[in-house]
Amino acid sequence: MKFINYLESITGISIFPLISLVLFTVFFAIVTAYVITADKRKMDENSQIPLEP
């Protein structure tokens, strides 16, 4: 028996891909909004942190 047959026999398994898609979309939207609205000077300061002695 193939692995996919085991998954198909589980009741309610089809909801997990939908939940994953929704979580990814929400996370991507939040990160995109943060990047667009972030203070550019603060980002420049933070980008120099690894280079400071």
Sequence and secondary structure as in RCSB ss.txt:
>XXXX:A:sequence
MKFINYLESITGISIFPLISLVLFTVFFAIVTAYVITADKRKMDENSQIPLEP
>XXXX:A:secstr
  HHHHHHTSTTTTHHHHHHHHHHHHHHHHHHHHHHHS HHHHHHHHTGGG  
